[in-house]
Each structure stands twice: as structure tokens, then as C-alpha cells.
Amino acid sequence: MEDIGGEYFRELLSRSFFQPSSTDKSSKFVMHDLINDLAQVVARDTCFRLEDRLKYQEQCKNIKKARHSSYMQEYFEGMKKFEIFDKATHLRTFLPFSLEFDSDFDSDFCLASNVPRNLLLKLRRLRVLNMSRYCITEVPNSIGDLKHLRYLNLSHTSIEELPESLGSLYNLQTLMLRECEKLKKLPSDLGNLIDLRHLDTTNAHSLDEMPLGIGKLVNLHTLSNFIVTKNNGLGIRELGNLIYLRGKLCLSGLQKVVVPLDAREANLNDKKGLDVLSMEWSVNSDDSRDGRVETEVLDMLQPHKNLKELHIKGYLGTGFPTWIGDPLFSNMADLSLDNCGNCASLPPLGQLPSLKKLYIIGMRVLKYVGCEFYGQGGVQPFPLLETLSFKNMLEWEDWYTFGDHKEVQPFTRVKYLSIIECPKLFKMLPIDLPCLNSLEIRDCPKLCGVMPKDLPCLNNLEIRDCPKLCWMMPKDLRCLNDLEISKCPQFLVEGSSNSLTSLTSIDMNDVPLTSLEAVLEMRSTVDDEVISANAKSKHPSSITSLSIGMIKTLELLPKWVTHGLMEVERLNITRCEELKTLWKNEARVQHSLPAFRRLRIEDCPQLVSLFEEDEDEENEGQHQQQQEDGLPSIVRLEHLMIINCEKLLDKLPQLLHTFTFLRELYVCQCPSLVSFPETGFPCTLKRLRIYRCEALQSLFGWITQINDNNLEELDVENCPSLTCLISCRGGGLPPTLKQLWIRWCERLEALLVEEGMEINCPSLESVEILDCDGLKYLPDALPNNNNNLRNLSRLYLYGCDNLEYIPEGWLHSATNLTELNIRGCKKLKALPHGLQSINYLTSLQELYLNISQWNNNFKKIGLHNLSSLQRLFISGEEEEEHPVGSSFPIDGKLLPTSLISLRISHFRNLEKLSSKLFQNLASLEFLHFWCCPRLKSLRVQRLPPSLKRLWIDSCPRLGGKCEKGKGKYWPHLAHIPQVGVFDDDSES
């Protein structure tokens, strides 16, 4: 049946009825718009999309004729959405789709628990039922009443078990249980589903056995995973009758097979349709496992010769059976041996004529890879091998590769070679690798000798943590694009000067300075003719990225570092402990890098300046002359990042303002930085980020720094000595500023040094001040200036213990404010004067407030007048210092009708909710009570029908009443897609 269907599909594909998808990863094929329109017209009476029927109510008249339905899933779905199916009693297909997933939710889409039960009672004629990606935890027992059901998809759900009634679905052909990670068992009567053709339990990791009788499913074509049962592995015999299996099959729990002859009964050799076979033993070895038995079991599990992929994991036999590596497996293209811990040698895998990918992992007793790996003589080993990987080979010492024997070269087609975590390997690598594209060697501390001679196709080379490895530069590296050498202190480079014609990225850490010089010299002295030839080909010919690190004795960048690198865009320097400066004065102009845009310097403890500067006034003219002669390379930067440079001078370069291309400056962990240069920042600077600079006292010290500034984003974190942003008299924040973020600066007292100063920031969009204990006030904000703060959309003040007041202008001018968050400001007793009624904040959509200290003023705020408010989070105080009232709302008035989210937190005296609380909240979707220990009742019968999420968090007197299936209130809550009851005292 599947073969015939495939032929039909391919025929339609050939006629362009379907087309391969080129952009959308969620679908493999698409339908042309015209074909789609035609299909909808032809099938309009029998097929419908739920969204269309809800939108065009007149189409619901013929809903009884509908046979097939589909719709797009939403994150929270209640019964109301599915009421239309009450009339679709003849429906055959129920098929939801999803195009995107949100990682914020553990289970992708929340469905009210009463929806599946109600749907199954009404849709008795279903043939296709898809409930995948819903966070359902159980399947109703009434599923057994769908006698016509042929396709059931419960993949990506949270179900723990399936009802036994599922065993009565005798017409079921497909059961999909992919990614059901909590599923612990299958129905015991699963063997009754004699028409079942596809059973997919891929990644259902909690399953530990298969039900007895699965051998009765003789029509099975797909069985993703067969788990051997605990009763001495007898269950593996049931595979014997499943002769039609095809595609992929994983046999797991094979350590439970104690009688090898039982494995023979599985008859894998007769299953011609299998393409991929995985055999898994437990990766945890114990004394009860018998290596001799496991060897015999693996021998008995010989598959058919048509097999294309074989994966063996956790096998503890002492050797491999002869069928592994048998050249009669002529279709074998992919093979992996993973944690076969007792095997001291490899099978003759070189004899497999079609093998393209080979992975050897965790063979912890293997010491030698010798001639047996390649097979018998007379045949070229590994004729098609492209990927070869060795990893975590703890005892591996020697690799025989035929050396200079030109008559036998086993790896002439290998494109990807990786050797990782082989601590005892010391012999040299294969020599002849003419097609190698990527070479990765990591964590091989004893590997020595030289690298392969000729690598004409090598594109990526990565070598890490190989302290004894040396390298004689191959004669031909014309295709090398990325070079990364790290922690190889003896890595020496010698070779031809024209061998790196395509190199674009260099990353060298902890290598001899001479090796770095050799690589750069080889690249910078490439003949013009070679570069021209490469330019005509598809190979780039210029280095654009250079990273160097842990280079000993490097005090400044030698001339050869940048000589000839005209196209370098990015320079990263890390952990050069003796580096003091980058360039000397006289060298700056000579080594101009016209494409230089990004500079990152990290963990250079001796760095005192970016380049030498003359500090005396007599040389000011010389500075000016140098600028007139030509800008040095560094002033062309667009992004400058300096991290953890302990001795960086108390001021950045005096010529910082001449960096006329600089757009982003990032300074982190520079404890000696006290202030920025008097000359200020370049007028092009857009983003300034300052993190963990312990001595920094202010950012702007001179009025010229502000007036000439075009700064848009200012982010300051963990600067404990910072007392103010602006230390100059008469200076304010840059008028171009759009985002201001200040976090964990405990000594910050004010943004501006002079109390009473006003700011004028017409571009400001977002202000966030977090945990600045010393902050007492915000600057005035020119409330009579119509342009000031006109774009402010977000004001976030949290944990500012000493903040006493907010000037009226901050909110009066912010007519476009959409989010206001003021919490944890213990001394802030009220909102600004004149704001008892804040109904003129017509754009406010989100409001987060601590109100315990505002009890007397809260009734005057007038929340019911905020017509645009969608999210309201009102919190009491975590301490008992200012307990709030026993009822909510405190003012007794109705909340805004526009609310979709209401969160009430730390109301420790709250006992009851007003009878009018939900009276006009027809749009409410999220209701959250958190840490209200005395709250004991909830007016569940008055909850709005729109509610999609209800969270009861750390409310011990209420939580138990809302528990699923148990609580007193549950019958009134079952229609809500997500009901969460949490016991911990932490915010969700």
C-alpha cells in the first residue's frame, strides 16, 4: 500500500502538482497557489480549515457534510475553539498543524484537559486523529470507541501510558509516539492490532520493554525501536515473524539476552527491507554481563546483506563476528562502533566497498589499529570512504597507515578526518590524503611527528591541545581557508612561501612566535600572479580574520603581523601576558589596514595602552601632523572590545575621539580604568557598554563629550565606584540616547552630578535601572517640553532601595509609555505628585508595581481608567513590614476591561477576592496568584471564559483545591488549557 501511494505521489510531483520546498524547513513539499486554489474549490464541501470556518460563519451551514478538517495550533486552546465540531459528526480527519515552536513552554501547545474527552465522544467516525505537540498527559479511555481509526499520532506529548482500550482499535494502521519522553509502557493488548503497519517510538526514552504478543503484528513495516524484555530476553524472538520490517530499526536492551539462540530467532537475516540497524547494549557495564554471550548474540543478529547503515553501541564482547566487514554487505555506507569497550581490535572494515562514513568511539582497550582494519590484501581498502572519525580512544597508541607504500593508499577519498581525545596516540597520521577537506585533531597530548605532506583540497584545519605535534608545511595548501592552532607550544611551521593562497581566517593560540610569523609571512608574500589567479577562481585570496593568543614574549605587534594584510577586518588578541601595547608611534601610519573594522583584546594583564602616546604638550603638534599625514589603522575601527586588561591606563587613548568610524565600544573587567579621555568619544559612537570596571567613577567628565555625542545605547553593569554618569557641571545625557541600562552599581547616587539638573532626551525609548542601592533620585525631565521623553516606551526601576521620588516630568512627558515597572524601591512612598490619577497614560500596556508601601495612595491611582492596559502585576512586600489588605482589588473598583494578564504576588494577608474582580475581564487569558498564604477561595464559577492559563504558586490553602482530577475546584477548571499548581516559593 505504501509503495503504491509513493508511486502516485511521485507521479503528481513529476507533473508539478507538488513542488519541492526550497525555503521552509517544516515542510518538504509545497503546492503552487493556483493548484491550491483549485483544490480548495473542488473540496470545499468535504474539507475545511477551522480558521476559515470561524472567520466566515456562513460556511458553517454545510459542516455536517465535512469529512476532513485542519487548523493551525495555538499555544493555549480551550473548548470554545472546538465547539464547531459538535456538528461535524461525520468527520474522518482531525489534523492540526504547527509551524513554529516556543522553547519557553516545555510542552509545545496547551490543550484544556476536557477537550480530548469531548471530541472523542462526538467524532466517532474518525479515521485520522492527530494530537501531536499538545501537552496532554493522558488519553481518554473512550479512544477505544473509534473503531474506524487508522492513523493515531500522539508524538511530542506528555502521556505516561496509553489506555488498554487502545488494543481494541483493530483497524489501526499507524501509531506515532515519537518524542513521548514520559511514556513508560505500551498497552498489553497491543498485539491485537493485527492491521498495524507503523509503530514509531523514536526517543521515547522511558519505555523499558515491549508488550508480549508484539510478534502477532505480522504486517508491521515500521518498528523504530524494539526493547528487549526483562525476562531473560525471550521477547527478542517475537521479531522473527515481522518479515516486512523496513527502514530503521533499533534493538535496545540487548544485554538482557542471555541465550544466544534466542537472538537467532529474531531472523534479522530475512528482513530485506531494513536500511538502518542500530544495536544497543547498556552503556553501564556490571559484573553480571558475560562478554562471551554478547559476542555470540551479536553473531546471531547478522542482518540481510542489503543493509545500508549499522550502528553498534555498548557492546562488551571481546571481538567482532566475521559478518561485520564482510564485503558482501555491498550497500553498507555508514557504520559506527560506539563504546565497544572490550574489543582490542577492529573488524576488517576496509573491505566494505560502499562505506562512506565511519565513526570509532570509546574503544577503551584498543591499542593498535593494524592491518586487520583494512582487510585482506589484493583489494584497495576503503575505496569510497569520505568521513573518518576517532574519538575517546583512551589506550590507542599506534595507527598503521601503510606509510610510503604507494601501491596501497587506503584514504585517497577521505574528505573529513577527526581524531579527538586520544591521549596515548603518538604515531604519525596517514600521508596520502589528496581529497581531504577538513582535518580536526584535539586532545592528543602525545601525538608527534609531522603532518601529511600534500593536502591540496584542505579547507579547514583545526589542531588543539597537541603539545608535541610539529608541522612541515605541505607544498600545496591552495584551498586552505580557515586555520586554527591552539595549545601546541612546539608547533613549528616550515615550508613553501606560496602555499597559503586562499587563507582568510587565522586563529593561533599558544604556539611559538616563530610559527605565527611563518604563517603570516607565507600569506603576505604570495606572488601577485597567484593572487590574481585565485581572484579569477572561486577561492578568496585575502585574510579577513586574525586571532592570536597565549603568544609568549609578545610585548607589541611586530611589523610582520600586519604587513601585507590589506583586507583584514577582524583582529582578536587573547591571553598574551606580556603584551603592553599594539603599535609604536612611528609604526602606526606605516601599517595602515584600510579594511580593519573589529578589534578584541582579552586577558592581557600587562596591557597599558592600545598604542604608545606622547603625554607632554610639546608633542601635540606631532599628533596633529600624524593625523594629517594619514590616519593610522586603528582609528578606522567600527567595533572595539577590551576585556580583563588589569593595567590598562586610567584613561583610554587620548586620541579616542579621532576614531571617526567607531560605532561600538565594549570595556569589561578593567579595574584600573577611572575615567574616559577629556577629548571624549567619537561622534560616530552608537553603543557604549561598560561592565565590571571597579575604579570607574564617571563616564562623561567634560561638557564637550556630551554635546558632540551621538550615543544611542548606554549599558553599565557592576561598576561599584560609579557615583554618577555625568560628572561635569551643566551636562546632561546625550540627546540622541535611545536606551539606558544601569545594573548593579551600588554607589550610584545620581545620573547627573548636580541635583536639580534636567535632562532633555527626545529619542529615549527604554530606561532600566536595576539594583542600584545608592540611587536617591532621578533628574528632572522638563515636563513642559513637548518633545522631551516623547519616545519613552519602557521605564524599569527595580531594587533601588534608597530611591525616594520620581520627578513628575518622567511620566507626564512620556505619553507613549507602554511598560512601567517599579518594584523593590522601599523608600518610594508614592507615584509622582499629581499622578494619583494616571488615566492620561493612554498608551500604557504593562504595569508592574509594589504597592505595600503605597497603601494610602493606591486607591487614588485609578487603574480602571487605563484603557490600553493589558498586563498588570501587583506585588505586596516579601517582608511583613508593610502588609497589604485582606481583599483584592484594594480600592474596590473594577480593573481595566483590556486586561489579558493579571498577576498578584506576595499579598500575605489576602484572604478573599472581590465578587466583582472578574466582572468585566472578558479578555483575561492569564491569572497568577503567587505567595498568598491566606488565600483559600477562588470564585471559579465566575472565571472569564477567555482564561487560558491559571497558576497557583505557593498558596497552600488554595493549591490543593485546584489540583487536576483531585481538587474541589477542578470540575470548574478543566476547560482551562493550562492549570499549574506549584509548591515552591520561587517565581515562575
N, C-alpha and C positions, 0 to 999 in steps of 0.2 A: 504493500500500500504506500509506504513512504517513498519507494523508488518511483512509482507511477506519479505521485504528487510532485516529486522532484523533476521529473521529465516535463510535466505540464508547466511548472514554474520556469524552467529553463527555456521552454518554447515561448512563453509570454515575454521573458526577458529578451530573447532574441528579436522579438517583434516590437521592442521598446514600450511594451505595456508597463513594465517596471524599468527603472534605471539604477545603476549602482550609485550609492551616495558618496559624494566627494567631500562633504564638509561635516555633516552631523555624525558624531561618533555613536550616538544612541541608536541609530538605525543603519542597516547595511544597504538597503534599497529604498528608493523613493518612487513616487508616481507623478508623472507630469500633470500639471494643473488641469489641462484640458481633459485628460483621461480621468482625473479625479472628479471633475465636474460631471462628466458623463456617467461615471459610476454612481454618484450621488443621485442623479436624476432617475436612473434605472432602478435603484434600490431604495428609493425614498420611502416606500411604504413598509418595507421589511427591515431596513437598517436605520438606526438613528444615533446621533451623538447627543448625549444628555445635555450638553451646554446649549445646543440649538433648540432643543425642546423646551428648556427652561426660559430661553430668550423669546421664542416665538410660540406663545401659548396656543395659537390656533392649530399648530401642528400636533397637538396632543389628542386631537379628536380620534385619530386612527391608531392610537397607541396599542389597542388590542391586537392589531394585525402585525405589530413589530415582532421580529424574530431575533434580531441581533442588535446589541447596544454597546456603546463605548463611551468613555469620558476621560478627562484628564484629572488625575488625583490632586487633591489639595492636602495641606499639612494637617488640617483638622476638619473632620467631616462628621456631621450628625445625621439623625434620622430624617430631618426635614429635606435634605438634598435628595433622598431616595424615595420620597412619597409618590413620585410619578410612577414607580414600578408597581404600585398597588394595582394598576390597571393593565400592566403588561404581563398578563398571566400565561401567555403563550411564548414567552421569551426563551430562546435557545442559547443565546450567547451573552454573557456578562463579562465585559472586558475593559477594565481600567488601564490607563497608560500613564507613565511618568517620564518626564524628560530631564528633570534635574533633581538633585538631592541636596539636602541641607545637613551638614555634619553636626549642627547644633542639637539635632534630635537623634537619640540612639536608634530608635525605630523610625523609619522614614516618614510614614504617614499615620496619623492617629485617627482611629475609627471608633465611634461610640460602640460600646460593648453590645447594645441591643440591636444594632444594625444587622449583623450576620444572621442572628436568630430570626428576625422578622423577614428578611429577604428569603431565606431558605423555606420558610413556611408558605410563601406566596409563589415563588418561582420553581414550581415542581417539575417543569418540563425542560430544565436547563441541560444542555449538552456540554457547554464550555463555561467554567467558573474560574475566574482569576481573582485571587485575593492577595497577590504578592505585594510586598513592601508596606503592608499595613501592620501596625504594632499590635495585632491581635495576639492574645495569649492562649486562646482555646478555640476549638472548632465545635460548634453545636452538634449534639448527638443526632439531630434531625438531618445531618448531611447524608445519612443512610437512606433517606426517603427519596433522594434524587436518583431514581432508578435508571434514568436515561443518560446520566452524566458520563461523558467520555474523556473530558480533559479537566484536571483539577490542579491549579497552581497555587501553592502556599509558600513560595520561596520568599526569603528575606523577612520572615515573620518571627514572632517571639513564642510560638507554640512550644510546649514541652512534651506533649503527647497527642496522638490522634485518637478519636473515639473508636471504639471497637465496631461501631455501626458502619464504619467505612468499609469493612470487609464484606458488606453486602452489595457493594456497587459493582455488580457483575459485568456491566458494560464499560467500565472504566478502562481506558487505554493508555492514558498518560497521567502520571503523578509526579509533580515537580516540588521538590523540597530543598532546593539549593539555598545555602547560607542560613539554614534554620539552626543556628548555633546552640539553641537551648533544647532542641528536640532530643529526648532521651530514649524513646522506644517507638517502634512501629507496631501497628495492630497485630495481634497474634493470629488473626484470620486473614492476613494479607495474601496468603496462598490461595484463597478462594477467588481472587481476581484473575480468572483464567484468561481474560482478554487483554490483560495489562501488557503493554509493549514498551513502555518507557518509565523507568523509575530512577529519578535523579536526586541523590542525596549529597551532592558535592558540598564539601565544607560544613556538613552537619556534624561537627566535631564531638558533640556529646553522645552520639549514638555509639554504643559499645557492643552491639550484637544484632544479628538479623533474626527475624522470627522463623521458627521451624515451619517447613512447608513451602518455603520460597522456591524450592525446586519444582513446584507444580506450575510455576509461571513459565510454561514452555514457549510462550510467544514473545518473551522479553527480547527486545532488540537493544535497549539501553539499560545498563545497570552500572551506574557511575562508581559505586563503592560496595564491595561485599566484605562485611565484617565477620570474621571467624568467631563462632560462639565459644563460650567458656567451657562447655562440656567436652573437653579433650579434643576440640577442633573437629568434631564429627560433622559440623554443619557445612564444611567445605565440600563435602560430597554432593550437596544439592546443586552445585554448579554444573554437574555432569549433564543434566537434562537441558540446560539452557544453551542449545546449539546455535541459536540465531543471534547471539550477542554480537554487537558490532561497536565500532567507535572506540571509546575509552572505558577501561575497567581498572579499578584499584582494588587489590586484595590487601586488606589491613588486618592486623592482629594475628599474623601467621605464626608467631611464637606459641600460640595455643595449639597448633597442630603437633601432636606427639607421636602419631603413627604415620610415617611417610606414605604408606599405601593409600591413606585417605586423600592425600593430595593428588595422587594419580587419578582417583575417581572424579576429580574436577574436569578432566578431559579438555584442558586448555588447547591441546594439540588439534582438536577438532573444530575449534572456533575460528573459522577462516575470516570472519568479518572484523575481528579485533585489529585496530590500528595502533592503539596505545595501551600498554600494560604497565601498571605500577604494582610492585610487590613490597609490602611494608611490614617489617617486624618492629617491635617496640624498641625505641632508641635507648631505653633504660635496661642495661644488662643486669642479670642477677644469677646467682649460683644454680638456680633451677633450670636454666636453659642449657640444652645439650647441643653443642656445635655440630656433632656428627649427625644428629637428627635433622638439624636445619640444612645441612648440606644435602641430605637425601631428599628433603622436602623440596628444595629449590630444583633439584634434578628432576623430580616428578612433575613439576609445574612447567615443563617445557611447552611454550606456545607454538602456534602454527607459524610456518615459515613466511607468511605474508606480513608479519608484524613490522610496523614502521618505527615505533618508539618503545624503549624498555627502560624502566627506572626501578632500581633496587635500593632499598633503604633499611638500615638497622639490622642487616643480615650478619649473624655471628658464626657462620660456618667457617671452616679453616681453608676452604678453597672453593673455586667456582666449577660448576659442572661443564662438561665439554660442549654443550649446546650454546653456551654464551661465547660468542666469537666464531661460531660456525659460519663459514662463507655461504651456506645455503640460505641464510637469512639475508637474501639479496635486496630486500626493501628497507632494511634497518638503517634509518638516517639519524636518529637521536638516541643517545644512551647515557645514563648516569649511574654511577655507583656511589652511594652516599652512606657513610658511616658503616662500612663493612669492616668492622674493627678487628677481626681475627684473621683476615686474609693477608698472607705475606707476599703474594704475587698477584699480578694482573692476568686476566684471560687474554687470549690472542685476538684482541680487538682489531688489530691491523688487517685482519683477513676479511672484515666486513666491507664488501665492495661499494656500498652506497652510504656509508657512515659520513655524516657532515658535522655533527655536534657531539662532543664527548666531554663529560664532566666527571672528574675523580675527586671525591671529597671525603675527608675524615677517615682514611685508612691508616689507623694509628700504629700498626705493627709493620707496615710495608717499608722496607729499607732500600730496595733496588728495583728500578724499572729496567729490565733487561731485554734480551732477545725474545723472550716469550711473549712480550707485549705486542710484538709485530707479527708473530705467526711464522709459519713455515717459509723457508726460502723459495725462490723461484717466482714469487709474486710481489709486485710493488705494494708495500703496506700503505694503508690509509690513502687510497687513490683520490678520494673526494673530500677528505676531512678539511673543514673550514674553521671550526671553533674547537679549541683545546684548552681545558681549564683544570688546574690542580689547586686544591685548597685544603688547608688544615691537615697537612701530612706531617705529623709530628716526628716520625722516625726516618723519613725519606732522606737518603744520603746521596744516591748516585742515579744518574739517568743516562742510559746508553742510547746514543743517537746516531751511531754509525760513523761519526767523525767525518773524515775526508773521503770516505768511500763513495765516489760519485755514482757507482752503479746502483746504490740503494740510498735514495733520499726520500724518507717517509712523509715529510711535511711540506712538500712543494706547493700545496694548495691552501695551506692554513692561512687564514686572514686574521683571526683573533686568538691570541695566546696570553693566558694569565697564569701566574704562579704566585700564590698568596699563602702566607703563614706556613712556610716550610722551613722550620728553624735549623734543620741539620743538613739541608741540601747544599752541596759545595761544588759539585762538578759543573762543567760548562753546559750551556744550552745548545739546542740544535743550531747547526751552522747555516744550512741552506734553507732560507725562508723567503723565497722570491716574491710571494704574494701577500706577505704579512702586512696587515693594515693597522692593527692595534696591538701593542705589547705592554702588559702590565705586570710588574714584579714588585711585591710588597712583603715586608716582614720575613726576609730570608737573610738572617744575620751572618751566615757562614758562606753564602754564595760568593764565589770568587772567579777568577779567570777573566776572560774577555767576552764581549758581546758578539753576536753574529756579524759576519764580515759585510755582507751586502743586503740591504733592506730597501730596494728601490721603490716599493709601494707603501712603506710605513708612513702612516698619517698621524698617529698618536703614540707617544712614548711616555710611560709613567713608571718611575722607579722610586720606591720609598723604603726606608729602613733596611738598606743593604750596605752595611758599613765596609765590607771588604770587596765590593764589586768594582771592577775597573772597566773602562770602555775605550777601545780603539775605534775612533770614528770610522764608520763604513765609508767606502769610496762613493757610494751613491745613496743619498737620502733626499732625493729631489722632491719627494712628496710630503716630507715631514712638516706637519702644520703646528702641532702642539707638543711641547717638550716640558715635562715635569720631573725634576730630580730632587728628592728630599731625603735628608738624613743619610747621606752617603759621603762621609768625610774623606774617603780615599778614592773617590770617583775622579779618575783622571781622563782628560779628553785630549786625544791627539788625532790628527787626520788631515784630510784634504781641505783646502780653503774654499772650495766651491760646492760643498756637499749639503748645504742647508738653504737652498734657493727658494723654498716655499714657506719657511718658518714664519709664523705670525704671532705665536704666543710662547713665551719662555717663563718657566717657574722653577727656580733653583734655590734650594734651602739646604744649609749645612753641607756645602760642597767646598772644595778648595777654591780659593780666589782665582787661581790659575785656570781652573776648569771653566769658571764663569767667563773669564777673559777669552779663553779659547773659543767658546761657543759664539760669543758676540763678535769676535774678530772674524770667524768663519762667515758669519752672516753679513757683516758690514763690508767685507772686501769682495763680495760677489761681483764678478765681471758684469759690466753694463750689458754685454751681449746676452748673458744668461738671464738677467732680469727682464730684458726685452723679450726674450723667447718665452719666459714664463708669463709675461703680461698677455701675450697672444693666446696662451692656453688658458685653462680654467683655474690654474693654480695662482693664489695670491702670492705676491713676492715681497711683502713688507711686514715687518714685525709691528704689531699694533698693541701688544700687551707684554709687559716685562715685570716679573715678580722675583725678588731676591730676598733671602732671609738666612739668618744664622751664619753669615759670612764673617769668619774671624779676621781680625786685623783691618777691617774696613772702617776707616775714620771719615773718609769723604768719598764721593763718587769719582773714580778715576776718569780720565778723558775717554778711555775706550768703552765706558759703559754706554754713553750716548752717541758716540762718534758714528755717523752714518745712519743712525736710526731715525730717518726723517719722518716716518709715518707712525711712530709710537704714540699711542693715545693714552695708555694707562701704565702707571708705574706704581708698584707695591713694594714696600721695603718693610720687613718684619724681623724682629729679634736680632738685629745687628748691634751687639752690646757695646762696640767701640765707636759706633758712628757718632760724630759730633756735628757735622754739617753736610749738606749735599754738595754745594758748589763753593769754590772760592770766588772772590770778587772778579778777578781777572778772567775767570773761565765762563762767567755767566753768558756773556754775549757770544763767545766763540761757539758755544754748544747750544745754539738755538734749535728747538724742536718745534717746528711750526704746527704739528698736529697734536701736541701734548695737551691733554684735557683733564686727566684724573690722576691725583697723587694720593696715596695712602701710606702713612708711616705708623707702624705699630710696634710697641715693646722695644724701643731703642732708648735705654736708660741714660746714655751719655749725650743724647742729642740736646744741643743748646740753642741751635738756630737752624732755619731752613737753608740759609746761605750767609756767609760772612758779611757783616755790615760795618761800616766805619761809624763809630759813635760820636766822634768830635765834629764840631760845627765847621771846621776848616774843610772838610771833605764833602760838604753839601753840594758844592758845585760839581764835584766829580760824579756824585749820584745823578745830578741833572744831566750831565754830559753823556753818561752811560745810557740814560733813557732816550736821549736824542739820537745816539748812535744806533740804537735798535733795542727793542725790548728783549730781555732775557727770557729763556724758555719758560721759566716758572710762572711769569705773570700772565701767560696765556691759559692758565688753568681755569676750568669751569667747576671742578669739584676738588676740595682739599679736605683730607681726613687725617687727624693726628690723634693717636690713641696710646695711652700709657707711656708717655715720654717724660720721665721724672724730672729731668734737668732742663726741660725747655725753659728758656729765659722768661723772666717775669713779664715780658711783653713779646708778642709775636713780631715778625719783621716790621720795621718802621715803614717799609715800602709796601705794606699790605694793601694800601689804598690804590696802588698802581696796578693791582691785578684786575685789569679792566674787563676780564672775561669771567671772573669768578661769580658763580651763581649759588654754590652751596659750600658752607664751611662747617665742619664737624670736629669738635675738640672734646676728647674724653680722657679722664684719668691723667691729667697733667697737674700734679699738686703744686708746682711752682708758679703756675700762671696766676698773676694777681689782677692784671687788667689788660685791656687791648690797647694798641698804639694810639697816641694822641692824634695821629693823622686820620684815624678812623677806618671804616670799612669801604671797600669799593662800591660805587654807586650801583653796580650790577648785581650785588648780593641779594638773593631772594630768600634763602633758607639759612638760618643760623641755629646750630644745635650744640649745646654745651652740657656735658654730663660729667659728674664726679670730679670736679676741679676744686679741691679743698680750700685753696687760698684765694680764689676769685672773689673780689669784693663788689665789683660792678661791671656792667657791660659797656655802657656809654659814659665816658667821662668828660666829653667836650661837646659843646653845642653843635659844632660843625659835623660831628659824627652823625647827628640825627637829621640835620637839615638837608644833608646831601644823600640821605639814605633812601633806598627803595625796598627795604626789607619787607617780606610778606609773611614769613613764618619764623617764629622765635620759640625755641624749645629749650628749657633749662631744667635740669634734674640733678638732685643730690650735690648741691654746691653749698656746704654748711656755713661758709663765711660770707655768702652773698647777703648784703643788707638792703640793697636797692638795685633796680635795673639801671636807673638814670641817676648818676651822681653829680651832674653839672646843674648849676643854678639856671632856672629858666628853661630847661629842656624837658620835652615830653616824649611820648612814644612816637615812633615813626608814623606819619600819617598814612603810609601805604600798607601798614601791618594788617594782615588778614587773620592770622592765627597766633594766639599767645598761650603757651602751655608752660606752667611753672609747677614743679613737683618736688616735694621732699627737700625744701630749702628752709630749715627750721629757724634761721636767724633773719630771714627776710622780714623787714618791718614795713616796707612800703615799696610801691613800684617806682615812685619818684622821690627824690631826696627831700624836696620841700613840701611840707604839709600845706594843703590848700591849693596846690597846683592842679591845673585842669588838663585833661587830655582831649585831643581832637583827632579821632580815628574814624573817618567816614568809611574806610574799607574793612574795618574789623568785623570778622564773621564768627569767630569762636574764641572763647576765653575759658581756660581750665586752670584752676589753682588748687593744688591737692597737697594736704598735709604740710602746710607752711604755718607752724605754730606761732611764729612771731608776728605774723601779719596782723596789723591793727585796723587798717582802713584801706579803702580803695581811693584813688584820686577822683576828684570831681570830674564830671563828664559834660560840662557845657550844655545844660538841659535846654537852653533857648536857641541852640544852634540846630537848625532843622536837618543838617547833613550829618551831624555827629552821631556815630553808632547806628546809622540808618540801616546798615547791613548786618548788624549783630543778630545772629540766629541761635547762638548757644552760649549760655553762661553757666559754668560749673564751678561751684565752691564747696570743697569737701575737707573736713578735718582741719580747719583753720580756727584753733581753739580761742585765739585772742581777737578775732575779728569782731568789732563792736558795731559797725554800721556800714551800710551800703549807700553811697550818695544817691539822691533821688534821680539824678540825671541818667544813671546807668539803665534804669528801666523806663523812665519817662521818654527817653530818646529812642529806645530800642523797639520801635513799632513793629519790626519784623521778627522779633524774638519768637522762636519756635520751641526751644528747650530751656527750662530754668531748673537748675538742680542746686539746692542749698541744703547741705546736711553736715552734721558734726561740727557746727560752728557754735560752741557752747555759750559764748558771750553775746551772740547776736540775738537780741531780745525781740526784734520785730522787723518787719519789712520797712523800707524807707518811708519817711514821713510823707504823708499824702497818698500812700498806696494801700490804705485799708480797703479800698475798693479797686481792684486791678482789672476791671472789665474793659479798660482801653487796650489791654494786651490782646488784641483781636486775633493775632496770628499764633498765639501760644498753643502748642500741641502736646508738649510733655512737661509735667511739673512734678518735681521730687523735693519734698520738704520734710525737715524735722520740725515738729510743732510743739514738743513738750514744753519748751521754754517760751512759747508764744500763746499759751492757753488763753490769756486775756484778750489777745488781738485776733485770734483765729476766726472768731465769729464775724469779724468785720471784713475779712478778706474777700468774700463774695465769690466763691468758686463756681457757683451756679451760673454766673454771668459769663464765664469763659466759653464762648460758643464754639470755639475750634479745638478745645482740649480733648485729646484722645487717650493720653496715658497719664495716670495720676498715681504717685507713690507717696504715701504719707506715713511717716515713721515717728514713733514716740522716742523715748530715750532708753538706751540699753541699761543704764543705771536706774535706780529707783528715785533719783534725785528730784525729777520733775514728772511724776506720774500723770498721765492724761486721763480723761474721763472714762466712765464705765459704759458709755454708749457711743455709737457712731451712726451718722455724722455728728460731730460735736456741736455744730451750730443748728442742728435740727432741720436744715434746709436740704432741698434736693440737689443732687450732683448734676453736672452738665450732661445733657442728653447725648452729646457727641462722644462720650467715653467708650473706648473699646478695651481698655486695660485699667484695672483697679487693684493696687497692692497696698495692704495695710500691715505695718510692721511694728513690733515692739510696743503694742498697746497693752501694757501689763495689767491694767485694771479693766480692760474691755470685757464686758460680760454679755452684752446683747447688741443686736443690730437694730436700727430703726426700722419700723414697719414700712417706711417709705423709701428705704435705701434703694431698692431695685425698681421703684415705681415707674421711672421714666428712662431707665437704662436699656432701651430696646436694641442698642448696638453693642452691648458689652460682650466681649469674647474671652477675656482672661480675668479671673478673680483669684487673688492670692492673699491668704492670711498667714503671717509668719510671726512666730513667737508672741502669741496672745494666750498666755497660760490659763486665763479665767474664762475665755470664750467657750461656751458649752452648747450653744444652739445656733442653727442656721436655718433661715426661712427658705427651705429647699423648694417648697411649692410655689414660691414667688420668684425663683431664679429666672432670669430672662431666657427665652428660647434660643437666643443668639449665642449663648455661652458655649465656648469650645474647650476651654481649659479651666480647671479648678484645682488649685494647690492648697493643701492644708499642711503647714510646715511648723513643727514644734508647737502644736496646740493640743496638749494631751487630752483635754476634756472633749474636744471636737473630733479629733482624728479617727478614733475608733468607730464613731458613728458613720463615717464616710468610707470605710473600707469596702473594697469590691466584694460583692456577694455576701458580706457578713454584717455590715453596719446597718443601723436603723434607718439611715437616710438613703442607702444605696438604691432602692427601687425608684427614688426620685432623681437619682444622679446618673442612671445607666445610659441616658440619652446623650450625655456629655462625652465628646471624643476622648478627652484626656482628663482623668482624675488622679491626682498624685497626693499620697499621704506620706509625709516624711517625719521621722522622729528626731533627727539631729538638729542641733541649734546653729546650723550654718546656712547662709543664704544660697538659694538655688539659682 
